[in-house]
Amino acid sequence: GMEDFILLVALGVSVLIGVFASQLANETWESINEEIELEKAAAREGEEKDDVAREFMGMSLPQWIVGFQLSLQAANDRVNNMIVEEYV
């Protein structure tokens, strides 16, 4: 009777919600993977252009040394930009 109909409607609504949630999760997962790939590609391009030594005599340098070089390079860029703004 009526209880069976209500039960079937509730089951149908639950299936629709599940399908929608599954599609949303899949789209979200794909967009996250695309962003990760773009960030990796950008990082690879950035590594090639920053002139920071990441290896020495075949051994990779610790992250703090790489970070220190990047910080020094950023400070140098800031000082050069200030000089250009102030005196040029």
Backbone as CSV, one residue per row, in Angstrom:
resi,resn,N_x,N_y,N_z,CA_x,CA_y,CA_z,C_x,C_y,C_z
1,GLY,0.792,-1.174,0.000,0.000,0.000,0.000,0.851,1.260,0.000
2,MET,0.342,2.181,0.785,0.958,3.503,0.854,2.345,3.459,1.497
3,GLU,2.530,2.600,2.466,3.842,2.496,3.128,4.906,1.999,2.150
4,ASP,4.524,1.025,1.289,5.467,0.525,0.287,5.852,1.627,-0.696
5,PHE,4.867,2.426,-1.099,5.126,3.523,-2.028,6.086,4.533,-1.404
6,ILE,5.857,4.896,-0.138,6.742,5.843,0.557,8.144,5.259,0.680
7,LEU,8.231,3.981,0.964,9.524,3.315,1.083,10.269,3.338,-0.266
8,LEU,9.547,3.065,-1.371,10.169,3.092,-2.697,10.620,4.502,-3.077
9,VAL,9.819,5.512,-2.751,10.214,6.896,-3.026,11.462,7.255,-2.224
10,ALA,11.503,6.876,-0.962,12.676,7.163,-0.125,13.908,6.452,-0.679
11,LEU,13.723,5.210,-1.124,14.836,4.471,-1.708,15.320,5.142,-2.993
12,GLY,14.400,5.594,-3.852,14.765,6.288,-5.081,15.514,7.577,-4.815
13,VAL,15.033,8.344,-3.836,15.710,9.591,-3.473,17.115,9.294,-2.947
14,SER,17.238,8.240,-2.149,18.557,7.877,-1.621,19.512,7.494,-2.743
15,VAL,19.017,6.753,-3.743,19.860,6.361,-4.874,20.287,7.602,-5.664
16,LEU,19.355,8.526,-5.899,19.702,9.752,-6.625,20.749,10.567,-5.879
17,ILE,20.589,10.687,-4.579,21.575,11.426,-3.777,22.933,10.739,-3.844
18,GLY,22.945,9.420,-3.783,24.202,8.678,-3.861,24.894,8.872,-5.202
19,VAL,24.122,8.832,-6.288,24.698,9.031,-7.623,25.269,10.442,-7.748
20,PHE,24.513,11.428,-7.271,24.990,12.808,-7.333,26.268,12.982,-6.510
21,ALA,26.294,12.413,-5.312,27.485,12.534,-4.467,28.678,11.847,-5.109
22,SER,28.440,10.713,-5.752,29.526,10.008,-6.417,30.082,10.820,-7.580
23,GLN,29.217,11.423,-8.376,29.680,12.254,-9.492,30.448,13.471,-8.985
24,LEU,29.941,14.083,-7.932,30.609,15.253,-7.367,31.985,14.886,-6.832
25,ALA,32.067,13.744,-6.152,33.361,13.307,-5.624,34.335,13.018,-6.758
26,ASN,33.859,12.405,-7.824,34.721,12.097,-8.965,35.225,13.375,-9.630
27,GLU,34.350,14.348,-9.834,34.765,15.615,-10.443,35.760,16.350,-9.553
28,THR,35.512,16.333,-8.261,36.421,16.985,-7.316,37.789,16.319,-7.353
29,TRP,37.809,14.997,-7.373,39.069,14.248,-7.410,39.845,14.584,-8.684
30,GLU,39.155,14.643,-9.821,39.823,14.969,-11.079,40.381,16.388,-11.059
31,SER,39.626,17.338,-10.515,40.128,18.718,-10.487,41.324,18.846,-9.541
32,ILE,41.303,18.109,-8.448,42.446,18.140,-7.525,43.679,17.570,-8.215
33,ASN,43.518,16.463,-8.929,44.656,15.865,-9.643,45.188,16.806,-10.719
34,GLU,44.298,17.516,-11.417,44.749,18.483,-12.418,45.562,19.601,-11.773
35,GLU,45.087,20.103,-10.631,45.828,21.164,-9.932,47.193,20.670,-9.485
36,ILE,47.249,19.447,-8.985,48.530,18.893,-8.532,49.497,18.785,-9.706
37,GLU,49.008,18.316,-10.849,49.877,18.207,-12.025,50.363,19.581,-12.487
38,LEU,49.478,20.579,-12.458,49.890,21.934,-12.844,50.939,22.480,-11.884
39,GLU,50.755,22.231,-10.582,51.734,22.703,-9.604,53.077,22.003,-9.789
40,LYS,53.034,20.702,-10.074,54.288,19.979,-10.306,55.009,20.523,-11.534
41,ALA,54.241,20.792,-12.604,54.851,21.326,-13.823,55.445,22.709,-13.562
42,ALA,54.713,23.531,-12.809,55.224,24.865,-12.482,56.466,24.764,-11.610
43,ALA,56.475,23.817,-10.689,57.646,23.653,-9.824,58.853,23.195,-10.629
44,ARG,58.614,22.302,-11.591,59.726,21.850,-12.433,60.282,23.003,-13.253
45,GLU,59.405,23.853,-13.773,59.871,25.011,-14.538,60.618,25.975,-13.634
46,GLY,60.100,26.169,-12.419,60.740,27.080,-11.475,62.100,26.588,-11.044
47,GLU,62.241,25.268,-10.879,63.528,24.717,-10.468,64.592,24.955,-11.530
48,GLU,64.187,24.900,-12.768,65.164,25.065,-13.846,65.641,26.503,-13.952
49,LYS,64.832,27.468,-13.539,65.144,28.872,-13.771,65.724,29.591,-12.562
50,ASP,65.706,28.995,-11.372,66.076,29.765,-10.186,67.571,29.732,-9.856
51,ASP,68.374,28.980,-10.598,69.825,28.919,-10.395,70.207,28.550,-8.969
52,VAL,69.441,27.656,-8.363,69.735,27.196,-7.010,70.305,25.787,-7.112
53,ALA,71.428,25.572,-6.423,72.053,24.253,-6.444,71.244,23.300,-5.572
54,ARG,70.783,22.208,-6.167,70.046,21.202,-5.420,70.866,19.923,-5.257
55,GLU,71.966,19.851,-5.999,72.874,18.708,-5.882,74.302,19.212,-5.855
56,PHE,75.143,18.468,-5.142,76.562,18.795,-5.086,77.323,17.486,-5.151
57,MET,78.125,17.323,-6.195,78.916,16.114,-6.398,78.032,14.861,-6.384
58,GLY,76.873,14.967,-7.023,75.997,13.814,-7.148,75.095,13.547,-5.962
59,MET,75.250,14.313,-4.890,74.402,14.109,-3.711,73.418,15.270,-3.619
60,SER,72.168,14.961,-3.302,71.176,16.032,-3.181,71.392,16.764,-1.863
61,LEU,71.253,18.077,-1.922,71.458,18.910,-0.737,70.227,18.867,0.165
62,PRO,70.404,19.057,1.476,69.254,19.107,2.383,68.332,20.275,2.043
63,GLN,67.054,20.123,2.386,66.071,21.144,2.054,66.406,22.491,2.683
64,TRP,66.989,22.504,3.873,67.259,23.791,4.513,68.324,24.570,3.744
65,ILE,69.243,23.867,3.088,70.256,24.569,2.288,69.608,25.146,1.034
66,VAL,68.732,24.371,0.404,68.028,24.860,-0.779,67.158,26.053,-0.391
67,GLY,66.452,25.945,0.737,65.614,27.046,1.212,66.419,28.287,1.524
68,PHE,67.608,28.087,2.104,68.480,29.214,2.417,68.912,29.928,1.137
69,GLN,69.251,29.146,0.110,69.634,29.756,-1.167,68.471,30.527,-1.775
70,LEU,67.277,29.948,-1.695,66.101,30.629,-2.241,65.807,31.918,-1.469
71,SER,65.984,31.887,-0.147,65.764,33.089,0.662,66.774,34.172,0.317
72,LEU,68.030,33.783,0.153,69.052,34.757,-0.231,68.743,35.354,-1.598
73,GLN,68.306,34.526,-2.515,67.977,35.007,-3.853,66.781,35.974,-3.799
74,ALA,65.764,35.639,-2.987,64.597,36.518,-2.854,64.998,37.845,-2.224
75,ALA,65.887,37.804,-1.213,66.343,39.040,-0.579,67.125,39.886,-1.581
76,ASN,67.955,39.260,-2.368,68.715,39.974,-3.386,67.770,40.639,-4.384
77,ASP,66.735,39.926,-4.797,65.762,40.502,-5.730,65.051,41.700,-5.113
78,ARG,64.669,41.595,-3.823,63.986,42.713,-3.162,64.891,43.939,-3.075
79,VAL,66.158,43.727,-2.730,67.097,44.851,-2.638,67.287,45.491,-4.004
80,ASN,67.445,44.669,-5.030,67.613,45.212,-6.379,66.380,45.983,-6.826
81,ASN,65.195,45.477,-6.516,63.966,46.184,-6.872,63.869,47.526,-6.145
82,MET,64.278,47.554,-4.865,64.237,48.802,-4.113,65.221,49.818,-4.701
83,ILE,66.391,49.351,-5.084,67.383,50.241,-5.683,66.831,50.830,-6.977
84,VAL,66.212,49.999,-7.765,65.640,50.491,-9.029,64.557,51.529,-8.741
85,GLU,63.693,51.257,-7.769,62.615,52.191,-7.452,63.143,53.507,-6.893
86,GLU,64.161,53.460,-6.048,64.647,54.646,-5.368,65.579,55.506,-6.221
87,TYR,66.428,54.869,-6.982,67.505,55.612,-7.628,67.436,55.642,-9.146
88,VAL,66.527,54.938,-9.729,66.469,54.939,-11.205,65.234,55.652,-11.676
